[in-house]
Amino acid sequence: MKPIAQDPKGPRAFFGRRAGKTLHAGQRALFDTLLPEIAIDISGPFDPATLFPDADAIELEIGYGGGEHLARIAKENPTHGFIGCEVFTGGIGKMLEAIETGGLDNIALFPDDVIKLLAVMPDDALDAIHVLYPDPWPKPRHHKRRLIQFAMLAEFARVLKPGGSFRFATDIEDYADWTLAHVLASKLFDWPATEPGGWHEPYPGWQPTRYEQKARRQGRTRSFYFSFARR
């Protein structure tokens, strides 16, 4: 499979705001000092193995939000390399703080649309991809903006190693149905059999993200935790 072409007028995966509240002074300083050191350069082909040559595995989280999940799994798995992709400046600022305070040296960041990163990545480059609570774009006319589309799944399958994991979590049932239907129809991933309702069980070692905690407070009492394996 060929990568998606890098055309600024072509496909994109991100829609929405890139900035919210003004960054505080410490975060602004980290944008100037730490981010340039760990930001991924895609001016040419990019192979994650060059960033983490001794890593036992390399994982990508798309839309890490405040970064609490990415920071935690990076700390728990120091022999793995992690790539975080997020465009929202507030989330990037929080992630930079977590990296600095946690002394995490196994994380690299890509502060732009993930489709640009995938386009320059070689086949079979990753061991896992995490997509946790992406924007559900609930209105039918906006469904085309959802991250999970057939073209994106094809890219996930291309950059994942055979058997590599694709994890998707959401608290929106319609988006869960949408994702499961797309994944099964794509025939690119296996969905390991679970007991009925087992997809509501969090991943082993899971800790709720801030978004999940907010969803619970707003009355959305259950989530869907899917794990797919690249064929």
mmCIF file of the C-alpha atoms, coordinates in Angstrom:
data_MODEL
# 
_entry.id   MODEL 
# 
loop_
_atom_site.group_PDB 
_atom_site.id 
_atom_site.type_symbol 
_atom_site.label_atom_id 
_atom_site.label_alt_id 
_atom_site.label_comp_id 
_atom_site.label_asym_id 
_atom_site.label_entity_id 
_atom_site.label_seq_id 
_atom_site.pdbx_PDB_ins_code 
_atom_site.Cartn_x 
_atom_site.Cartn_y 
_atom_site.Cartn_z 
_atom_site.occupancy 
_atom_site.B_iso_or_equiv 
_atom_site.pdbx_formal_charge 
_atom_site.auth_seq_id 
_atom_site.auth_comp_id 
_atom_site.auth_asym_id 
_atom_site.auth_atom_id 
_atom_site.pdbx_PDB_model_num 
ATOM 1   C CA . MET A 1 1   ? 0.000   0.000   0.000  1.00 0.00 ? 1   MET A CA 1 
ATOM 2   C CA . LYS A 1 2   ? 1.267   3.466   -0.854 1.00 0.00 ? 2   LYS A CA 1 
ATOM 3   C CA . PRO A 1 3   ? 1.259   6.221   1.765  1.00 0.00 ? 3   PRO A CA 1 
ATOM 4   C CA . ILE A 1 4   ? -1.274  9.041   1.496  1.00 0.00 ? 4   ILE A CA 1 
ATOM 5   C CA . ALA A 1 5   ? 0.239   11.773  -0.646 1.00 0.00 ? 5   ALA A CA 1 
ATOM 6   C CA . GLN A 1 6   ? 1.385   14.909  1.153  1.00 0.00 ? 6   GLN A CA 1 
ATOM 7   C CA . ASP A 1 7   ? -0.789  17.511  -0.488 1.00 0.00 ? 7   ASP A CA 1 
ATOM 8   C CA . PRO A 1 8   ? -1.705  20.547  1.628  1.00 0.00 ? 8   PRO A CA 1 
ATOM 9   C CA . LYS A 1 9   ? -4.976  20.790  -0.313 1.00 0.00 ? 9   LYS A CA 1 
ATOM 10  C CA . GLY A 1 10  ? -5.637  17.076  -0.089 1.00 0.00 ? 10  GLY A CA 1 
ATOM 11  C CA . PRO A 1 11  ? -6.951  14.824  2.704  1.00 0.00 ? 11  PRO A CA 1 
ATOM 12  C CA . ARG A 1 12  ? -6.698  15.921  6.297  1.00 0.00 ? 12  ARG A CA 1 
ATOM 13  C CA . ALA A 1 13  ? -7.561  14.267  9.572  1.00 0.00 ? 13  ALA A CA 1 
ATOM 14  C CA . PHE A 1 14  ? -7.960  17.279  11.853 1.00 0.00 ? 14  PHE A CA 1 
ATOM 15  C CA . PHE A 1 15  ? -10.848 19.749  11.870 1.00 0.00 ? 15  PHE A CA 1 
ATOM 16  C CA . GLY A 1 16  ? -11.453 22.363  14.527 1.00 0.00 ? 16  GLY A CA 1 
ATOM 17  C CA . ARG A 1 17  ? -9.628  24.829  16.730 1.00 0.00 ? 17  ARG A CA 1 
ATOM 18  C CA . ARG A 1 18  ? -5.905  24.660  17.323 1.00 0.00 ? 18  ARG A CA 1 
ATOM 19  C CA . ALA A 1 19  ? -5.811  27.060  20.282 1.00 0.00 ? 19  ALA A CA 1 
ATOM 20  C CA . GLY A 1 20  ? -7.941  27.821  23.327 1.00 0.00 ? 20  GLY A CA 1 
ATOM 21  C CA . LYS A 1 21  ? -6.896  29.504  26.549 1.00 0.00 ? 21  LYS A CA 1 
ATOM 22  C CA . THR A 1 22  ? -3.637  31.433  26.528 1.00 0.00 ? 22  THR A CA 1 
ATOM 23  C CA . LEU A 1 23  ? -0.659  29.322  27.562 1.00 0.00 ? 23  LEU A CA 1 
ATOM 24  C CA . HIS A 1 24  ? 0.904   30.269  30.857 1.00 0.00 ? 24  HIS A CA 1 
ATOM 25  C CA . ALA A 1 25  ? 4.510   31.465  30.982 1.00 0.00 ? 25  ALA A CA 1 
ATOM 26  C CA . GLY A 1 26  ? 5.970   28.055  31.826 1.00 0.00 ? 26  GLY A CA 1 
ATOM 27  C CA . GLN A 1 27  ? 4.227   26.388  28.907 1.00 0.00 ? 27  GLN A CA 1 
ATOM 28  C CA . ARG A 1 28  ? 5.279   29.141  26.511 1.00 0.00 ? 28  ARG A CA 1 
ATOM 29  C CA . ALA A 1 29  ? 8.864   28.652  27.634 1.00 0.00 ? 29  ALA A CA 1 
ATOM 30  C CA . LEU A 1 30  ? 8.641   24.908  26.964 1.00 0.00 ? 30  LEU A CA 1 
ATOM 31  C CA . PHE A 1 31  ? 7.331   25.617  23.463 1.00 0.00 ? 31  PHE A CA 1 
ATOM 32  C CA . ASP A 1 32  ? 10.545  27.554  22.860 1.00 0.00 ? 32  ASP A CA 1 
ATOM 33  C CA . THR A 1 33  ? 12.978  25.190  24.590 1.00 0.00 ? 33  THR A CA 1 
ATOM 34  C CA . LEU A 1 34  ? 11.751  21.609  24.932 1.00 0.00 ? 34  LEU A CA 1 
ATOM 35  C CA . LEU A 1 35  ? 9.440   21.248  21.929 1.00 0.00 ? 35  LEU A CA 1 
ATOM 36  C CA . PRO A 1 36  ? 12.148  21.957  19.309 1.00 0.00 ? 36  PRO A CA 1 
ATOM 37  C CA . GLU A 1 37  ? 14.262  19.196  20.883 1.00 0.00 ? 37  GLU A CA 1 
ATOM 38  C CA . ILE A 1 38  ? 11.581  16.490  20.698 1.00 0.00 ? 38  ILE A CA 1 
ATOM 39  C CA . ALA A 1 39  ? 9.449   17.603  17.737 1.00 0.00 ? 39  ALA A CA 1 
ATOM 40  C CA . ILE A 1 40  ? 9.472   15.261  14.752 1.00 0.00 ? 40  ILE A CA 1 
ATOM 41  C CA . ASP A 1 41  ? 10.853  16.644  11.503 1.00 0.00 ? 41  ASP A CA 1 
ATOM 42  C CA . ILE A 1 42  ? 8.978   15.482  8.397  1.00 0.00 ? 42  ILE A CA 1 
ATOM 43  C CA . SER A 1 43  ? 10.888  17.554  5.870  1.00 0.00 ? 43  SER A CA 1 
ATOM 44  C CA . GLY A 1 44  ? 11.931  14.178  4.475  1.00 0.00 ? 44  GLY A CA 1 
ATOM 45  C CA . PRO A 1 45  ? 11.042  10.506  5.012  1.00 0.00 ? 45  PRO A CA 1 
ATOM 46  C CA . PHE A 1 46  ? 10.594  9.668   8.682  1.00 0.00 ? 46  PHE A CA 1 
ATOM 47  C CA . ASP A 1 47  ? 11.368  6.301   10.261 1.00 0.00 ? 47  ASP A CA 1 
ATOM 48  C CA . PRO A 1 48  ? 10.405  6.027   13.954 1.00 0.00 ? 48  PRO A CA 1 
ATOM 49  C CA . ALA A 1 49  ? 13.194  3.495   14.432 1.00 0.00 ? 49  ALA A CA 1 
ATOM 50  C CA . THR A 1 50  ? 15.737  6.280   13.983 1.00 0.00 ? 50  THR A CA 1 
ATOM 51  C CA . LEU A 1 51  ? 14.253  8.080   16.996 1.00 0.00 ? 51  LEU A CA 1 
ATOM 52  C CA . PHE A 1 52  ? 14.163  5.009   19.203 1.00 0.00 ? 52  PHE A CA 1 
ATOM 53  C CA . PRO A 1 53  ? 16.819  2.608   17.849 1.00 0.00 ? 53  PRO A CA 1 
ATOM 54  C CA . ASP A 1 54  ? 16.937  0.498   21.022 1.00 0.00 ? 54  ASP A CA 1 
ATOM 55  C CA . ALA A 1 55  ? 13.203  0.455   21.794 1.00 0.00 ? 55  ALA A CA 1 
ATOM 56  C CA . ASP A 1 56  ? 11.433  -2.849  22.330 1.00 0.00 ? 56  ASP A CA 1 
ATOM 57  C CA . ALA A 1 57  ? 8.325   -1.358  20.713 1.00 0.00 ? 57  ALA A CA 1 
ATOM 58  C CA . ILE A 1 58  ? 7.180   1.958   19.245 1.00 0.00 ? 58  ILE A CA 1 
ATOM 59  C CA . GLU A 1 59  ? 3.677   3.298   19.858 1.00 0.00 ? 59  GLU A CA 1 
ATOM 60  C CA . LEU A 1 60  ? 1.687   6.258   18.524 1.00 0.00 ? 60  LEU A CA 1 
ATOM 61  C CA . GLU A 1 61  ? -1.091  8.110   20.335 1.00 0.00 ? 61  GLU A CA 1 
ATOM 62  C CA . ILE A 1 62  ? -3.247  10.348  18.161 1.00 0.00 ? 62  ILE A CA 1 
ATOM 63  C CA . GLY A 1 63  ? -4.947  13.266  19.895 1.00 0.00 ? 63  GLY A CA 1 
ATOM 64  C CA . TYR A 1 64  ? -3.480  12.790  23.367 1.00 0.00 ? 64  TYR A CA 1 
ATOM 65  C CA . GLY A 1 65  ? -5.402  15.725  24.852 1.00 0.00 ? 65  GLY A CA 1 
ATOM 66  C CA . GLY A 1 66  ? -3.896  16.661  28.206 1.00 0.00 ? 66  GLY A CA 1 
ATOM 67  C CA . GLY A 1 67  ? -1.330  13.894  27.838 1.00 0.00 ? 67  GLY A CA 1 
ATOM 68  C CA . GLU A 1 68  ? -2.117  11.996  31.028 1.00 0.00 ? 68  GLU A CA 1 
ATOM 69  C CA . HIS A 1 69  ? -2.459  8.624   29.274 1.00 0.00 ? 69  HIS A CA 1 
ATOM 70  C CA . LEU A 1 70  ? 0.620   9.087   27.102 1.00 0.00 ? 70  LEU A CA 1 
ATOM 71  C CA . ALA A 1 71  ? 2.757   10.263  30.027 1.00 0.00 ? 71  ALA A CA 1 
ATOM 72  C CA . ARG A 1 72  ? 1.618   7.341   32.169 1.00 0.00 ? 72  ARG A CA 1 
ATOM 73  C CA . ILE A 1 73  ? 2.277   4.572   29.661 1.00 0.00 ? 73  ILE A CA 1 
ATOM 74  C CA . ALA A 1 74  ? 5.641   6.126   28.738 1.00 0.00 ? 74  ALA A CA 1 
ATOM 75  C CA . LYS A 1 75  ? 6.640   6.066   32.399 1.00 0.00 ? 75  LYS A CA 1 
ATOM 76  C CA . GLU A 1 76  ? 5.364   2.502   32.844 1.00 0.00 ? 76  GLU A CA 1 
ATOM 77  C CA . ASN A 1 77  ? 7.172   1.276   29.699 1.00 0.00 ? 77  ASN A CA 1 
ATOM 78  C CA . PRO A 1 78  ? 10.612  2.914   29.687 1.00 0.00 ? 78  PRO A CA 1 
ATOM 79  C CA . THR A 1 79  ? 11.940  0.495   27.040 1.00 0.00 ? 79  THR A CA 1 
ATOM 80  C CA . HIS A 1 80  ? 9.244   1.556   24.555 1.00 0.00 ? 80  HIS A CA 1 
ATOM 81  C CA . GLY A 1 81  ? 9.358   4.621   22.335 1.00 0.00 ? 81  GLY A CA 1 
ATOM 82  C CA . PHE A 1 82  ? 6.259   6.804   22.093 1.00 0.00 ? 82  PHE A CA 1 
ATOM 83  C CA . ILE A 1 83  ? 5.066   9.349   19.554 1.00 0.00 ? 83  ILE A CA 1 
ATOM 84  C CA . GLY A 1 84  ? 2.350   11.788  20.534 1.00 0.00 ? 84  GLY A CA 1 
ATOM 85  C CA . CYS A 1 85  ? 0.338   13.633  17.886 1.00 0.00 ? 85  CYS A CA 1 
ATOM 86  C CA . GLU A 1 86  ? -1.777  16.613  18.930 1.00 0.00 ? 86  GLU A CA 1 
ATOM 87  C CA . VAL A 1 87  ? -2.558  19.953  17.299 1.00 0.00 ? 87  VAL A CA 1 
ATOM 88  C CA . PHE A 1 88  ? -4.314  21.737  20.173 1.00 0.00 ? 88  PHE A CA 1 
ATOM 89  C CA . THR A 1 89  ? -1.804  24.088  21.800 1.00 0.00 ? 89  THR A CA 1 
ATOM 90  C CA . GLY A 1 90  ? -3.232  23.649  25.288 1.00 0.00 ? 90  GLY A CA 1 
ATOM 91  C CA . GLY A 1 91  ? -2.755  19.890  25.102 1.00 0.00 ? 91  GLY A CA 1 
ATOM 92  C CA . ILE A 1 92  ? 0.764   20.247  23.744 1.00 0.00 ? 92  ILE A CA 1 
ATOM 93  C CA . GLY A 1 93  ? 1.613   22.604  26.598 1.00 0.00 ? 93  GLY A CA 1 
ATOM 94  C CA . LYS A 1 94  ? 0.360   20.125  29.205 1.00 0.00 ? 94  LYS A CA 1 
ATOM 95  C CA . MET A 1 95  ? 2.234   17.285  27.523 1.00 0.00 ? 95  MET A CA 1 
ATOM 96  C CA . LEU A 1 96  ? 5.466   19.262  27.532 1.00 0.00 ? 96  LEU A CA 1 
ATOM 97  C CA . GLU A 1 97  ? 5.022   19.916  31.252 1.00 0.00 ? 97  GLU A CA 1 
ATOM 98  C CA . ALA A 1 98  ? 4.458   16.198  31.893 1.00 0.00 ? 98  ALA A CA 1 
ATOM 99  C CA . ILE A 1 99  ? 7.568   15.280  29.915 1.00 0.00 ? 99  ILE A CA 1 
ATOM 100 C CA . GLU A 1 100 ? 9.710   17.782  31.770 1.00 0.00 ? 100 GLU A CA 1 
ATOM 101 C CA . THR A 1 101 ? 8.449   17.051  35.276 1.00 0.00 ? 101 THR A CA 1 
ATOM 102 C CA . GLY A 1 102 ? 8.479   13.298  34.691 1.00 0.00 ? 102 GLY A CA 1 
ATOM 103 C CA . GLY A 1 103 ? 11.910  13.232  33.089 1.00 0.00 ? 103 GLY A CA 1 
ATOM 104 C CA . LEU A 1 104 ? 10.430  11.253  30.195 1.00 0.00 ? 104 LEU A CA 1 
ATOM 105 C CA . ASP A 1 105 ? 13.034  10.747  27.495 1.00 0.00 ? 105 ASP A CA 1 
ATOM 106 C CA . ASN A 1 106 ? 11.095  8.184   25.452 1.00 0.00 ? 106 ASN A CA 1 
ATOM 107 C CA . ILE A 1 107 ? 8.492   10.532  23.941 1.00 0.00 ? 107 ILE A CA 1 
ATOM 108 C CA . ALA A 1 108 ? 8.636   12.511  20.691 1.00 0.00 ? 108 ALA A CA 1 
ATOM 109 C CA . LEU A 1 109 ? 5.862   14.884  19.611 1.00 0.00 ? 109 LEU A CA 1 
ATOM 110 C CA . PHE A 1 110 ? 4.309   15.819  16.304 1.00 0.00 ? 110 PHE A CA 1 
ATOM 111 C CA . PRO A 1 111 ? 2.301   19.046  16.743 1.00 0.00 ? 111 PRO A CA 1 
ATOM 112 C CA . ASP A 1 112 ? 0.366   18.870  13.484 1.00 0.00 ? 112 ASP A CA 1 
ATOM 113 C CA . ASP A 1 113 ? -2.193  16.809  11.572 1.00 0.00 ? 113 ASP A CA 1 
ATOM 114 C CA . VAL A 1 114 ? -1.409  13.096  11.912 1.00 0.00 ? 114 VAL A CA 1 
ATOM 115 C CA . ILE A 1 115 ? -2.099  12.500  8.226  1.00 0.00 ? 115 ILE A CA 1 
ATOM 116 C CA . LYS A 1 116 ? 1.106   14.393  7.424  1.00 0.00 ? 116 LYS A CA 1 
ATOM 117 C CA . LEU A 1 117 ? 3.095   12.161  9.755  1.00 0.00 ? 117 LEU A CA 1 
ATOM 118 C CA . LEU A 1 118 ? 1.638   8.921   8.436  1.00 0.00 ? 118 LEU A CA 1 
ATOM 119 C CA . ALA A 1 119 ? 2.334   10.013  4.857  1.00 0.00 ? 119 ALA A CA 1 
ATOM 120 C CA . VAL A 1 120 ? 6.103   9.963   5.394  1.00 0.00 ? 120 VAL A CA 1 
ATOM 121 C CA . MET A 1 121 ? 6.243   6.883   7.622  1.00 0.00 ? 121 MET A CA 1 
ATOM 122 C CA . PRO A 1 122 ? 7.427   3.527   6.244  1.00 0.00 ? 122 PRO A CA 1 
ATOM 123 C CA . ASP A 1 123 ? 5.434   0.318   6.282  1.00 0.00 ? 123 ASP A CA 1 
ATOM 124 C CA . ASP A 1 124 ? 5.466   -1.873  9.407  1.00 0.00 ? 124 ASP A CA 1 
ATOM 125 C CA . ALA A 1 125 ? 6.928   0.910   11.564 1.00 0.00 ? 125 ALA A CA 1 
ATOM 126 C CA . LEU A 1 126 ? 4.733   0.789   14.677 1.00 0.00 ? 126 LEU A CA 1 
ATOM 127 C CA . ASP A 1 127 ? 3.696   -1.754  17.276 1.00 0.00 ? 127 ASP A CA 1 
ATOM 128 C CA . ALA A 1 128 ? 0.588   0.063   18.507 1.00 0.00 ? 128 ALA A CA 1 
ATOM 129 C CA . ILE A 1 129 ? -1.715  2.985   17.738 1.00 0.00 ? 129 ILE A CA 1 
ATOM 130 C CA . HIS A 1 130 ? -3.942  4.540   20.400 1.00 0.00 ? 130 HIS A CA 1 
ATOM 131 C CA . VAL A 1 131 ? -6.988  6.674   19.557 1.00 0.00 ? 131 VAL A CA 1 
ATOM 132 C CA . LEU A 1 132 ? -8.728  7.575   22.808 1.00 0.00 ? 132 LEU A CA 1 
ATOM 133 C CA . TYR A 1 133 ? -11.885 9.663   22.916 1.00 0.00 ? 133 TYR A CA 1 
ATOM 134 C CA . PRO A 1 134 ? -11.533 11.429  19.568 1.00 0.00 ? 134 PRO A CA 1 
ATOM 135 C CA . ASP A 1 135 ? -13.959 14.170  18.605 1.00 0.00 ? 135 ASP A CA 1 
ATOM 136 C CA . PRO A 1 136 ? -17.177 12.295  17.697 1.00 0.00 ? 136 PRO A CA 1 
ATOM 137 C CA . TRP A 1 137 ? -18.506 14.944  15.304 1.00 0.00 ? 137 TRP A CA 1 
ATOM 138 C CA . PRO A 1 138 ? -22.048 13.863  16.197 1.00 0.00 ? 138 PRO A CA 1 
ATOM 139 C CA . LYS A 1 139 ? -23.991 15.684  13.474 1.00 0.00 ? 139 LYS A CA 1 
ATOM 140 C CA . PRO A 1 140 ? -24.481 13.452  10.404 1.00 0.00 ? 140 PRO A CA 1 
ATOM 141 C CA . ARG A 1 141 ? -23.246 16.158  8.039  1.00 0.00 ? 141 ARG A CA 1 
ATOM 142 C CA . HIS A 1 142 ? -19.947 16.179  9.964  1.00 0.00 ? 142 HIS A CA 1 
ATOM 143 C CA . HIS A 1 143 ? -19.360 12.414  9.997  1.00 0.00 ? 143 HIS A CA 1 
ATOM 144 C CA . LYS A 1 144 ? -16.895 12.854  7.136  1.00 0.00 ? 144 LYS A CA 1 
ATOM 145 C CA . ARG A 1 145 ? -14.691 14.693  9.650  1.00 0.00 ? 145 ARG A CA 1 
ATOM 146 C CA . ARG A 1 146 ? -14.392 11.728  11.979 1.00 0.00 ? 146 ARG A CA 1 
ATOM 147 C CA . LEU A 1 147 ? -10.862 10.385  12.288 1.00 0.00 ? 147 LEU A CA 1 
ATOM 148 C CA . ILE A 1 148 ? -11.944 6.821   11.604 1.00 0.00 ? 148 ILE A CA 1 
ATOM 149 C CA . GLN A 1 149 ? -12.486 6.497   7.856  1.00 0.00 ? 149 GLN A CA 1 
ATOM 150 C CA . PHE A 1 150 ? -11.518 3.716   5.460  1.00 0.00 ? 150 PHE A CA 1 
ATOM 151 C CA . ALA A 1 151 ? -8.511  5.661   4.141  1.00 0.00 ? 151 ALA A CA 1 
ATOM 152 C CA . MET A 1 152 ? -7.236  6.264   7.671  1.00 0.00 ? 152 MET A CA 1 
ATOM 153 C CA . LEU A 1 153 ? -7.661  2.612   8.622  1.00 0.00 ? 153 LEU A CA 1 
ATOM 154 C CA . ALA A 1 154 ? -5.646  1.666   5.543  1.00 0.00 ? 154 ALA A CA 1 
ATOM 155 C CA . GLU A 1 155 ? -2.855  3.951   6.743  1.00 0.00 ? 155 GLU A CA 1 
ATOM 156 C CA . PHE A 1 156 ? -3.000  2.476   10.231 1.00 0.00 ? 156 PHE A CA 1 
ATOM 157 C CA . ALA A 1 157 ? -2.703  -1.016  8.770  1.00 0.00 ? 157 ALA A CA 1 
ATOM 158 C CA . ARG A 1 158 ? 0.176   0.043   6.543  1.00 0.00 ? 158 ARG A CA 1 
ATOM 159 C CA . VAL A 1 159 ? 2.314   1.537   9.312  1.00 0.00 ? 159 VAL A CA 1 
ATOM 160 C CA . LEU A 1 160 ? 1.501   -1.125  11.914 1.00 0.00 ? 160 LEU A CA 1 
ATOM 161 C CA . LYS A 1 161 ? 3.493   -4.324  12.038 1.00 0.00 ? 161 LYS A CA 1 
ATOM 162 C CA . PRO A 1 162 ? 1.547   -7.555  11.456 1.00 0.00 ? 162 PRO A CA 1 
ATOM 163 C CA . GLY A 1 163 ? -0.211  -8.296  14.721 1.00 0.00 ? 163 GLY A CA 1 
ATOM 164 C CA . GLY A 1 164 ? 0.213   -4.694  15.853 1.00 0.00 ? 164 GLY A CA 1 
ATOM 165 C CA . SER A 1 165 ? -2.485  -3.239  18.086 1.00 0.00 ? 165 SER A CA 1 
ATOM 166 C CA . PHE A 1 166 ? -5.025  -0.525  17.266 1.00 0.00 ? 166 PHE A CA 1 
ATOM 167 C CA . ARG A 1 167 ? -6.891  0.649   20.357 1.00 0.00 ? 167 ARG A CA 1 
ATOM 168 C CA . PHE A 1 168 ? -9.953  2.873   20.098 1.00 0.00 ? 168 PHE A CA 1 
ATOM 169 C CA . ALA A 1 169 ? -11.984 4.192   23.026 1.00 0.00 ? 169 ALA A CA 1 
ATOM 170 C CA . THR A 1 170 ? -15.090 6.381   23.042 1.00 0.00 ? 170 THR A CA 1 
ATOM 171 C CA . ASP A 1 171 ? -18.090 7.122   25.240 1.00 0.00 ? 171 ASP A CA 1 
ATOM 172 C CA . ILE A 1 172 ? -20.311 7.853   22.228 1.00 0.00 ? 172 ILE A CA 1 
ATOM 173 C CA . GLU A 1 173 ? -22.246 4.743   21.152 1.00 0.00 ? 173 GLU A CA 1 
ATOM 174 C CA . ASP A 1 174 ? -22.824 5.995   17.622 1.00 0.00 ? 174 ASP A CA 1 
ATOM 175 C CA . TYR A 1 175 ? -19.089 6.494   17.120 1.00 0.00 ? 175 TYR A CA 1 
ATOM 176 C CA . ALA A 1 176 ? -18.396 3.061   18.604 1.00 0.00 ? 176 ALA A CA 1 
ATOM 177 C CA . ASP A 1 177 ? -20.826 1.515   16.096 1.00 0.00 ? 177 ASP A CA 1 
ATOM 178 C CA . TRP A 1 178 ? -19.303 3.571   13.276 1.00 0.00 ? 178 TRP A CA 1 
ATOM 179 C CA . THR A 1 179 ? -15.766 2.492   14.141 1.00 0.00 ? 179 THR A CA 1 
ATOM 180 C CA . LEU A 1 180 ? -16.583 -1.174  14.565 1.00 0.00 ? 180 LEU A CA 1 
ATOM 181 C CA . ALA A 1 181 ? -18.470 -1.242  11.257 1.00 0.00 ? 181 ALA A CA 1 
ATOM 182 C CA . HIS A 1 182 ? -15.597 0.451   9.423  1.00 0.00 ? 182 HIS A CA 1 
ATOM 183 C CA . VAL A 1 183 ? -12.924 -1.786  10.948 1.00 0.00 ? 183 VAL A CA 1 
ATOM 184 C CA . LEU A 1 184 ? -14.796 -5.005  10.188 1.00 0.00 ? 184 LEU A CA 1 
ATOM 185 C CA . ALA A 1 185 ? -15.647 -3.888  6.652  1.00 0.00 ? 185 ALA A CA 1 
ATOM 186 C CA . SER A 1 186 ? -12.038 -2.913  5.964  1.00 0.00 ? 186 SER A CA 1 
ATOM 187 C CA . LYS A 1 187 ? -10.872 -6.515  6.552  1.00 0.00 ? 187 LYS A CA 1 
ATOM 188 C CA . LEU A 1 188 ? -7.505  -5.097  7.646  1.00 0.00 ? 188 LEU A CA 1 
ATOM 189 C CA . PHE A 1 189 ? -7.808  -5.954  11.326 1.00 0.00 ? 189 PHE A CA 1 
ATOM 190 C CA . ASP A 1 190 ? -8.891  -8.852  13.491 1.00 0.00 ? 190 ASP A CA 1 
ATOM 191 C CA . TRP A 1 191 ? -11.185 -8.256  16.435 1.00 0.00 ? 191 TRP A CA 1 
ATOM 192 C CA . PRO A 1 192 ? -10.347 -10.820 19.107 1.00 0.00 ? 192 PRO A CA 1 
ATOM 193 C CA . ALA A 1 193 ? -13.468 -12.463 20.446 1.00 0.00 ? 193 ALA A CA 1 
ATOM 194 C CA . THR A 1 194 ? -14.725 -11.188 23.789 1.00 0.00 ? 194 THR A CA 1 
ATOM 195 C CA . GLU A 1 195 ? -17.659 -12.004 25.996 1.00 0.00 ? 195 GLU A CA 1 
ATOM 196 C CA . PRO A 1 196 ? -20.827 -10.035 25.210 1.00 0.00 ? 196 PRO A CA 1 
ATOM 197 C CA . GLY A 1 197 ? -20.338 -6.574  26.643 1.00 0.00 ? 197 GLY A CA 1 
ATOM 198 C CA . GLY A 1 198 ? -16.639 -7.172  27.160 1.00 0.00 ? 198 GLY A CA 1 
ATOM 199 C CA . TRP A 1 199 ? -15.919 -4.066  25.094 1.00 0.00 ? 199 TRP A CA 1 
ATOM 200 C CA . HIS A 1 200 ? -17.132 -2.017  28.042 1.00 0.00 ? 200 HIS A CA 1 
ATOM 201 C CA . GLU A 1 201 ? -14.276 -3.348  30.187 1.00 0.00 ? 201 GLU A CA 1 
ATOM 202 C CA . PRO A 1 202 ? -11.344 -0.894  30.360 1.00 0.00 ? 202 PRO A CA 1 
ATOM 203 C CA . TYR A 1 203 ? -7.946  -1.943  29.100 1.00 0.00 ? 203 TYR A CA 1 
ATOM 204 C CA . PRO A 1 204 ? -5.669  -3.657  31.653 1.00 0.00 ? 204 PRO A CA 1 
ATOM 205 C CA . GLY A 1 205 ? -4.082  -1.037  33.888 1.00 0.00 ? 205 GLY A CA 1 
ATOM 206 C CA . TRP A 1 206 ? -6.397  1.666   32.527 1.00 0.00 ? 206 TRP A CA 1 
ATOM 207 C CA . GLN A 1 207 ? -6.745  4.961   34.357 1.00 0.00 ? 207 GLN A CA 1 
ATOM 208 C CA . PRO A 1 208 ? -9.577  7.294   33.290 1.00 0.00 ? 208 PRO A CA 1 
ATOM 209 C CA . THR A 1 209 ? -8.513  10.350  31.327 1.00 0.00 ? 209 THR A CA 1 
ATOM 210 C CA . ARG A 1 210 ? -9.794  13.813  32.204 1.00 0.00 ? 210 ARG A CA 1 
ATOM 211 C CA . TYR A 1 211 ? -12.204 13.583  29.303 1.00 0.00 ? 211 TYR A CA 1 
ATOM 212 C CA . GLU A 1 212 ? -13.584 10.284  30.562 1.00 0.00 ? 212 GLU A CA 1 
ATOM 213 C CA . GLN A 1 213 ? -14.053 11.714  34.039 1.00 0.00 ? 213 GLN A CA 1 
ATOM 214 C CA . LYS A 1 214 ? -15.881 14.693  32.528 1.00 0.00 ? 214 LYS A CA 1 
ATOM 215 C CA . ALA A 1 215 ? -18.118 12.355  30.527 1.00 0.00 ? 215 ALA A CA 1 
ATOM 216 C CA . ARG A 1 216 ? -19.076 10.491  33.693 1.00 0.00 ? 216 ARG A CA 1 
ATOM 217 C CA . ARG A 1 217 ? -19.988 13.748  35.427 1.00 0.00 ? 217 ARG A CA 1 
ATOM 218 C CA . GLN A 1 218 ? -22.177 14.620  32.430 1.00 0.00 ? 218 GLN A CA 1 
ATOM 219 C CA . GLY A 1 219 ? -24.058 11.335  32.704 1.00 0.00 ? 219 GLY A CA 1 
ATOM 220 C CA . ARG A 1 220 ? -22.320 9.245   30.053 1.00 0.00 ? 220 ARG A CA 1 
ATOM 221 C CA . THR A 1 221 ? -21.785 6.266   32.306 1.00 0.00 ? 221 THR A CA 1 
ATOM 222 C CA . ARG A 1 222 ? -20.078 3.769   30.048 1.00 0.00 ? 222 ARG A CA 1 
ATOM 223 C CA . SER A 1 223 ? -17.382 3.667   27.416 1.00 0.00 ? 223 SER A CA 1 
ATOM 224 C CA . PHE A 1 224 ? -16.366 1.341   24.610 1.00 0.00 ? 224 PHE A CA 1 
ATOM 225 C CA . TYR A 1 225 ? -12.800 -0.005  24.640 1.00 0.00 ? 225 TYR A CA 1 
ATOM 226 C CA . PHE A 1 226 ? -11.929 -1.764  21.398 1.00 0.00 ? 226 PHE A CA 1 
ATOM 227 C CA . SER A 1 227 ? -8.673  -3.562  20.672 1.00 0.00 ? 227 SER A CA 1 
ATOM 228 C CA . PHE A 1 228 ? -7.968  -4.636  17.101 1.00 0.00 ? 228 PHE A CA 1 
ATOM 229 C CA . ALA A 1 229 ? -4.983  -6.524  15.702 1.00 0.00 ? 229 ALA A CA 1 
ATOM 230 C CA . ARG A 1 230 ? -3.476  -5.754  12.304 1.00 0.00 ? 230 ARG A CA 1 
ATOM 231 C CA . ARG A 1 231 ? -3.723  -8.754  9.968  1.00 0.00 ? 231 ARG A CA 1 
# 
